[in-house]
């Protein structure tokens, strides 16, 4: 995969995600419906609106970020290492980008919840109180560029190996699709072990959309736990969603089953 072509990375990841998602929906339909975080909230007109916003944002962000990476590479600001590389080096560089993006996203996201930035930039994304995967991209292009700027800035500051780059962009795409999926796919024990509880779930971000505040993290719960912005009943609500084994019979229009 070309390290200088994030658009190609994006297309390949989205194609793979679509194929896997369609297969899962066909093979495990009842199990997936049982894990719907906010049952009965799917509305096709809202999805069509988000699709329009999402495609417009994607076009702007893809052209902008791809252009910046190309330009900064040409003028020497971005220089990738080539040649043989160990798996440990790739893993270390990937981990560095993972946790730095998480910090970058948390503080940028939290700032965008302050006025006037919320009204100017972030409000469009929060029109969805019950997210679906396309919600991940349905945002003001200014917000999309701010989020996407992490990758070229990271490659300016750190000279990483070209083999690491194809792992960075797909992670942000897949995480965005998962946390906006509207389905809790993780097992119930996820928040009960010391290692896994630090990584966010779909329920974590779904609550952010439902309540418009708290749970700001993009990859992990670290900054929310440190700064006291994790919603207090998140773990109990996650248990409730992840424990379902059958489709719920309650009022389908009751919205999210959280306190």
C-alpha distance (Angstrom), angle and dihedral (degrees) to the residues before:
residue distance angle dihedral
X1 . . .
X2 3.77 . .
X3 3.77 112.0 .
X4 3.80 90.2 -155.1
X5 3.81 94.0 54.9
X6 3.83 111.4 69.5
X7 3.81 89.0 164.9
X8 3.82 88.9 65.3
X9 3.81 90.6 48.1
X10 3.78 89.3 51.0
X11 3.81 93.9 49.7
X12 3.81 93.3 48.7
X13 3.80 93.7 47.4
X14 3.81 93.5 47.7
X15 3.81 91.7 48.3
X16 3.80 91.7 50.6
X17 3.81 91.7 46.0
X18 3.81 92.4 49.9
X19 3.81 92.6 50.5
X20 3.81 93.4 48.1
X21 3.82 92.8 44.0
X22 3.81 93.1 50.8
X23 3.80 92.1 48.0
X24 3.80 91.3 48.4
X25 3.80 92.0 47.9
X26 3.81 90.4 51.5
X27 3.82 97.6 43.8
X28 3.81 100.4 36.5
X29 3.80 103.9 27.3
X30 3.82 98.1 138.5
X31 3.80 93.6 43.7
X32 3.81 90.8 50.7
X33 3.80 93.2 47.9
X34 3.79 89.2 52.1
X35 3.81 88.7 56.1
X36 3.83 94.7 52.0
X37 3.79 104.7 130.7
X38 3.81 95.3 -152.5
X39 3.82 106.1 26.4
X40 3.78 118.5 -150.6
X41 3.79 96.0 14.1
X42 3.82 100.4 111.8
X43 3.81 110.5 117.9
X44 3.81 117.7 176.7
X45 3.85 95.7 -153.9
X46 3.81 90.0 57.7
X47 3.80 90.9 47.3
X48 3.81 91.2 52.2
X49 3.80 89.9 51.8
X50 3.79 91.2 49.6
X51 3.78 90.1 47.7
X52 3.82 90.8 56.5
X53 3.81 92.3 48.0
X54 3.79 90.9 43.7
X55 3.78 96.6 52.0
X56 3.81 91.9 46.8
X57 3.80 91.2 49.6
X58 3.82 92.2 46.6
X59 3.79 92.1 52.7
X60 3.82 92.4 51.4
X61 3.80 95.5 43.2
X62 3.82 95.5 44.6
X63 3.81 93.2 51.0
X64 3.82 92.7 43.7
X65 3.80 98.8 46.5
X66 3.81 94.8 39.3
X67 3.80 89.6 49.2
X68 3.80 92.9 49.2
X69 3.80 93.0 49.3
X70 3.80 90.8 49.1
X71 3.81 93.3 46.4
X72 3.80 95.7 44.9
X73 3.81 89.7 47.9
X74 3.81 91.1 52.4
X75 3.82 93.7 50.6
X76 3.79 92.2 45.6
X77 3.81 100.3 -109.2
X78 3.81 90.3 117.3
X79 3.77 117.1 47.1
X80 3.79 121.0 168.1
X81 3.78 123.7 -158.1
X82 3.79 116.9 -122.3
X83 3.78 135.6 -168.5
X84 3.80 130.9 56.5
X85 3.79 116.2 -9.0
X86 3.80 134.6 176.4
X87 3.77 124.1 -119.6
X88 3.81 88.8 -120.7
X89 3.79 90.7 59.3
X90 3.80 92.0 50.9
X91 3.80 90.8 46.2
X92 3.81 91.9 49.3
X93 3.80 93.8 48.8
X94 3.78 90.8 45.9
X95 3.81 92.3 49.9
X96 3.81 90.0 49.6
X97 3.81 91.4 52.9
X98 3.81 91.4 44.0
X99 3.80 96.5 55.3
X100 3.80 95.3 37.1
X101 3.81 90.5 52.3
X102 3.79 89.4 49.6
X103 3.81 90.6 55.3
X104 3.82 92.0 42.8
X105 3.80 91.7 50.0
X106 3.81 95.0 45.3
X107 3.79 95.7 53.7
X108 3.82 95.4 39.0
X109 3.80 90.2 47.7
X110 3.78 92.8 47.4
X111 3.81 90.7 49.2
X112 3.81 90.1 51.3
X113 3.79 88.3 60.4
X114 3.80 89.4 63.7
X115 3.78 120.9 87.1
X116 2.95 133.5 -77.0
X117 3.81 89.7 19.4
X118 3.80 93.0 57.7
X119 3.81 93.6 56.1
X120 3.80 94.0 39.3
X121 3.79 99.8 44.0
X122 3.81 120.0 0.7
X123 3.81 104.4 40.0
X124 3.81 94.0 83.5
X125 3.81 91.6 60.4
X126 3.80 90.7 51.6
X127 3.78 94.5 57.2
X128 3.79 83.1 93.8
X129 3.81 110.8 76.0
X130 3.82 91.4 169.6
X131 3.84 105.1 42.0
X132 3.79 127.5 -145.7
X133 3.83 123.6 -171.7
X134 3.82 94.5 -90.7
X135 3.83 88.0 58.0
X136 3.80 85.3 76.2
X137 3.82 88.8 73.9
X138 3.81 100.5 28.8
X139 3.78 98.8 104.0
X140 3.77 143.8 106.4
X141 3.84 107.5 -72.6
X142 3.82 87.8 -125.7
X143 3.80 88.4 63.3
X144 3.80 90.6 44.3
X145 3.80 91.6 53.5
X146 3.82 92.1 46.3
X147 3.80 90.0 52.9
X148 3.81 93.6 42.6
X149 3.82 93.3 47.9
X150 3.79 90.4 75.9
X151 3.81 93.6 78.9
X152 3.82 99.0 53.6
X153 3.83 91.0 40.4
X154 3.80 90.4 50.7
X155 3.81 90.6 51.1
X156 3.81 90.7 49.4
X157 3.81 93.4 52.5
X158 3.81 97.1 39.3
X159 3.80 126.2 41.6
X160 3.78 100.3 -141.8
X161 3.78 132.0 176.4
X162 3.79 118.0 -91.9
X163 3.82 89.5 -123.9
X164 3.82 90.4 65.0
X165 3.81 96.4 56.4
X166 3.84 97.8 73.1
X167 3.81 89.4 60.6
X168 3.81 97.0 52.3
X169 3.82 103.9 59.8
X170 3.85 96.3 40.7
X171 3.82 89.9 53.4
X172 3.79 92.9 58.2
X173 3.82 91.1 45.3
X174 3.80 95.2 49.3
X175 3.80 94.2 42.9
X176 3.80 90.1 50.3
X177 3.79 91.8 51.2
X178 3.81 93.3 45.9
X179 3.81 99.0 47.5
X180 3.81 90.1 47.8
X181 3.81 93.8 43.5
X182 3.80 95.5 99.2
X183 3.80 91.0 -134.9
X184 3.80 127.7 99.7
X185 3.80 104.4 -136.7
X186 3.80 99.8 164.7
X187 3.82 121.7 98.8
X188 3.80 121.0 -102.3
X189 3.82 92.9 -110.7
X190 3.82 91.2 61.3
X191 3.81 95.1 99.1
X192 3.80 93.5 38.5
X193 3.79 100.0 68.3
X194 3.78 123.2 74.3
X195 3.81 94.0 -128.5
X196 3.80 103.3 45.7
X197 3.83 99.4 38.2
X198 3.81 89.4 75.5
X199 3.82 92.5 65.9
X200 3.80 119.5 78.8
X201 3.78 127.1 -117.4
X202 3.80 133.2 -151.7
X203 3.82 88.2 -101.1
X204 3.79 89.7 56.7
X205 3.80 94.2 58.1
X206 3.80 93.8 34.3
X207 3.81 88.3 62.3
X208 3.80 89.2 51.9
X209 3.80 89.9 57.9
X210 3.80 93.2 43.5
X211 3.81 95.3 50.8
X212 3.84 99.4 26.5
X213 3.80 92.3 -133.5
X214 3.80 142.8 59.9
X215 3.81 126.1 36.4
X216 3.82 94.3 68.9
X217 3.83 98.3 161.8
X218 3.79 121.4 117.3
X219 3.81 102.3 -160.5
X220 3.79 106.8 0.3
X221 3.79 142.2 26.5
X222 3.81 91.5 -130.9
X223 3.81 99.0 104.9
X224 3.79 93.6 39.3
X225 3.80 90.2 53.2
X226 3.81 92.9 45.3
X227 3.81 94.2 46.4
X228 3.79 97.9 39.1
X229 3.81 95.2 -117.4
X230 3.81 98.4 120.4
X231 3.80 110.3 111.6
X232 3.82 107.4 -107.3
X233 3.81 96.6 -130.7
X234 3.79 96.6 42.0
X235 3.81 95.8 106.8
X236 3.82 93.1 48.1
X237 3.79 90.8 48.2
X238 3.81 91.0 47.7
X239 3.82 89.3 53.6
X240 3.78 90.1 52.3
X241 3.80 94.3 50.9
X242 3.80 96.6 41.4
X243 3.83 93.6 47.9
X244 3.81 95.7 60.4
X245 3.77 115.8 113.9
X246 3.82 100.6 168.9
X247 3.78 135.8 41.9
X248 3.77 109.4 -86.6
X249 3.79 119.4 -113.1
X250 3.80 98.0 -155.5
X251 3.79 124.4 111.0
X252 3.82 104.6 -55.7
X253 3.80 91.0 -147.1
X254 3.79 95.8 52.8
X255 3.81 91.7 100.9
X256 3.77 126.7 -144.8
X257 3.77 115.2 3.6
X258 3.76 96.6 -134.0
X259 3.78 135.7 114.3
